[in-house]
Amino acid sequence: MLFSHRPEREWQNKQLVRQDYAKSRRVADALYRHSLNAAEQSGFPVLEVNDDRQRGDRFGTRLANAFADAFAQGYDYVIAVGSDCPRLHEVDWSRVADRLARGTPVLGPTPGRDGTYLIGLSRAQFDRASFARLPWQSSALLSALDRHLAVEQAAAPVWLTPRDDVNGHRDLVSLVGARSVRTATLVATLREVLGPSAHTNWRTPLRSARVATPSRSRAPPSPRPVVSSHRPLPVLAA
């Protein structure tokens, strides 16, 4: 399930390219298409849940409703991703599906465990009301989600390899300035969108800095929490 704003709205939330709405819109479109292609490469059915298909006045409610709608369509497992993870194509979807089939939920954290780029749940692990009440878009989200699954649903999640997401201008600068074969195709597309400045004026910062915007709706959220957990976190390198 690709749960995200449409590109024509996403760029307004994140202002990916400062003072250039047209390029910001095209960057959001490139990220969305990249994520959609990665999801389609999984070989599983892909449900696009954009603005017009989201129901609810809060992020948590909209995401919970999207999961509930997917389960209502007859799916026993749902893997939700957003449109802002440049390395989403690296996910080993078959391994994620295998874990879900064994009764283990799957979470994909961003570096430092400051957000999630993937949430995989089975029908049995999902309760709409309690899922919607989690502190989405807050610093407590990731630890609360982990605790909710491990304690309330009695299904401790496994964690994928951490992967960056793109929440704003500085994250985009880091992505475009990086020299990594992992994202070479996407970066080439983004540099074409951005023009010559992508090679000259876009310098990579020493470290990525994200600005918290609690009012922003995105999926899965990346609010930069500090995770405290007294149990060891099993890691699935996928």
C-alpha positions in Angstrom: 0.0 0.0 0.0 1.5 3.3 -1.1 0.0 5.8 1.4 1.0 9.3 0.4 -0.2 12.7 -0.8 -0.3 13.2 -4.5 2.9 14.9 -5.8 0.9 18.1 -6.5 0.2 18.4 -2.8 3.3 16.8 -1.3 5.6 19.5 -2.6 3.6 22.1 -0.7 4.1 20.3 2.6 7.8 19.8 2.2 9.0 22.7 0.1 11.6 20.4 -1.5 13.2 23.1 -3.7 13.2 26.6 -2.1 11.5 29.4 -4.0 10.9 27.2 -7.1 7.4 25.7 -7.0 7.7 24.1 -10.4 10.9 22.2 -9.6 9.6 21.2 -6.1 6.5 19.7 -7.8 8.6 17.8 -10.3 10.9 16.5 -7.5 7.8 15.2 -5.6 6.6 13.6 -8.7 10.0 11.8 -9.3 10.0 10.5 -5.7 6.4 9.3 -6.0 7.1 7.5 -9.2 10.2 5.9 -7.8 8.3 4.6 -4.8 5.5 3.4 -6.9 7.9 1.5 -9.1 9.6 0.0 -6.1 6.3 -1.2 -4.7 5.3 -2.6 -8.1 8.5 -4.5 -8.3 7.4 -6.5 -5.2 5.1 -8.5 -7.4 2.3 -8.0 -4.9 -0.9 -6.0 -5.6 -0.3 -2.2 -5.0 -3.0 0.0 -3.5 -2.4 3.7 -4.1 -4.1 5.6 -1.2 -3.7 9.2 -2.1 -5.6 12.3 -0.8 -8.9 11.5 -2.4 -8.9 8.0 -0.9 -7.9 9.0 2.6 -10.6 9.4 5.2 -10.3 11.1 8.6 -9.2 14.4 10.1 -6.0 13.2 11.6 -3.0 11.3 10.2 -3.4 8.3 12.5 -7.1 8.0 11.6 -6.4 8.2 7.9 -3.7 5.6 8.0 -5.8 3.3 10.3 -8.7 3.6 7.8 -6.4 2.8 4.9 -5.2 -0.4 6.6 -8.8 -1.3 7.6 -10.0 -0.7 4.0 -7.3 -3.0 2.6 -8.1 -5.8 5.1 -11.8 -5.3 4.2 -10.9 -6.0 0.5 -9.7 -9.5 1.6 -6.0 -9.0 2.1 -4.5 -10.9 5.0 -1.3 -8.8 5.1 -0.6 -5.2 4.3 2.8 -3.5 3.8 2.4 0.3 4.0 5.1 2.6 2.5 5.3 6.3 1.8 6.7 8.1 -1.3 9.9 9.6 0.3 12.3 6.7 0.7 15.0 6.8 -2.0 16.2 3.3 -1.2 12.8 1.6 -1.0 13.8 -0.4 -4.1 16.3 -2.3 -1.9 13.7 -3.9 0.3 13.5 -7.7 0.0 9.7 -7.9 -0.3 9.6 -11.7 -0.3 11.4 -11.8 3.1 9.1 -9.2 4.5 6.1 -11.2 3.3 7.6 -14.4 4.8 7.9 -12.7 8.2 4.3 -11.5 8.0 3.2 -15.0 7.1 5.0 -16.3 10.2 3.0 -13.9 12.4 5.8 -11.3 12.8 5.0 -7.6 12.0 7.7 -5.7 10.2 9.0 -2.1 10.7 11.4 -0.2 8.5 13.1 2.5 10.6 15.0 5.5 9.3 18.5 6.1 10.6 18.7 6.7 14.3 15.2 5.2 14.5 13.8 8.6 13.8 10.8 7.4 11.8 9.5 4.6 9.7 9.5 4.1 5.9 7.6 0.8 6.1 5.0 -0.8 8.3 3.9 -4.4 7.7 1.0 -5.9 9.6 -1.3 -8.9 9.4 -5.0 -8.8 9.9 -4.7 -10.3 13.4 -2.2 -7.7 14.5 -4.4 -4.7 13.5 -6.9 -3.0 15.7 -8.2 0.2 14.1 -9.0 2.1 17.2 -5.8 1.5 19.1 -3.7 1.9 15.9 -5.3 5.3 15.2 -4.6 6.5 18.8 -0.9 6.0 18.6 1.1 9.3 18.9 1.6 9.7 15.1 3.8 12.6 14.0 5.4 12.9 17.5 8.7 12.0 19.0 7.1 9.1 20.8 5.7 7.4 17.8 8.2 4.7 16.9 8.7 3.4 20.5 4.9 3.5 21.0 4.3 1.5 17.8 6.9 -1.1 18.8 5.4 -1.4 22.3 1.9 -1.5 20.9 2.7 -4.5 18.7 4.9 -6.3 21.2 2.6 -5.9 24.2 -1.0 -5.2 23.1 -0.9 -7.4 20.0 1.6 -9.9 21.5 3.6 -9.8 18.3 7.1 -8.2 18.6 8.1 -6.7 15.3 11.3 -7.4 13.3 13.2 -4.4 12.0 14.5 -3.9 8.5 17.8 -2.1 7.6 17.4 1.6 8.4 17.0 3.8 5.3 16.9 7.6 4.8 13.8 9.5 3.7 13.4 12.9 2.1 11.5 15.3 4.3 12.6 18.6 2.9 15.2 20.7 1.1 18.3 19.7 3.1 17.4 16.0 2.8 17.1 16.5 -1.0 20.5 18.3 -1.0 22.1 15.3 0.8 20.5 12.9 -1.7 21.5 14.7 -4.8 25.0 15.4 -3.6 25.7 11.8 -2.5 27.6 9.5 -4.8 25.9 6.1 -4.2 25.2 3.4 -6.7 22.2 2.6 -4.6 20.3 5.7 -5.7 22.1 6.5 -8.9 19.0 6.2 -11.2 16.8 8.3 -8.9 19.6 10.9 -8.4 20.1 11.2 -12.2 16.4 11.9 -12.6 16.4 14.5 -9.9 19.5 16.2 -11.3 17.8 16.4 -14.6 14.8 18.1 -12.9 17.0 20.5 -10.9 19.2 21.5 -13.8 22.9 22.7 -13.5 22.5 23.8 -9.9 22.3 20.1 -8.9 26.0 19.8 -9.9 27.3 23.1 -8.7 25.3 25.0 -6.1 23.8 22.0 -4.3 26.5 21.2 -1.8 26.0 18.3 0.6 25.8 19.3 4.2 28.0 17.6 6.8 25.0 16.0 8.3 21.3 15.9 7.5 19.1 18.3 9.4 15.4 17.9 9.5 12.9 20.5 10.6 9.9 19.0 12.5 6.6 20.0 11.1 3.9 18.4 13.3 1.0 19.6 11.1 2.3 17.8 8.0 0.6 14.6 6.9 2.8 12.0 5.5 3.1 8.2 5.5 4.7 6.6 7.2 5.6 9.6 9.5 9.2 10.6 10.4 9.1 12.8 13.4 12.6 12.1 14.9 11.8 10.2 18.1 14.3 8.7 20.5 13.4 5.0 20.9 13.8 3.5 24.3 13.1 -0.2 24.5 14.0 -2.7 27.1 13.8 -5.6 24.7 16.4 -6.4 22.0 15.2 -5.5 18.6 15.5 -8.3 16.0 16.8 -7.1 12.7 15.9 -8.4 9.3 18.5 -7.2 6.8 16.1 -6.5 3.9 
